[in-house]
């Protein structure tokens, strides 16, 4: 069917992303990172009818382990999320800081200009 749609000039719609995203700042180096959970594969069912997950992440600056633990209701909506070794941030903060250099440029020494 994809071939026929291309032949007739119809645009294919982008696949829907059902992932659950979490954005985190490392407590040690303050690097921002994100992780994606697949709600169909990554979440474990609980006895109470909800879901839970434990996800370990490592940033690319100080390589410290960051652990996300989250619980979800029966419709896979986030009920609670905690981070060890970091803190949760929002997507806008992550977007603004994700491409910052790994190591800040050193400040110029004004004494060298004399």
C-alpha positions, 0 to 999 in steps of 0.5 A: 500500500505504501508504494501505491500511496507514493505513486499517487502522491499521498503523504504517509503519516509518521508513526505514532510515538507512544513512548513515555519520556523522562528528563533528568539532570545529573546531581554530580555534573549537572548534565541533562539526559533523557530516557524513553520507556516503551509502555508495552515492554518496559513496564512491569505489572504490580499486584495493585493493577498498576505498573512500575519501572526501574531504569538505570541511566549513565550520563556522558560527562561523569559516568555516574549511575542515575536510577529512575523509579516510577509507578503508573496507574492501570492506564499507564499514566505516571503516578509517581517518579523518583530519581537517585543521583539526579533530579527530574526536569521538564522537556523545555529545560532538557531541550535548552541544555542538551547541546551545551558543550561537555566541558565549559570553555575556560574563562580568559585570564585578563592578566594575560592581555597586559 
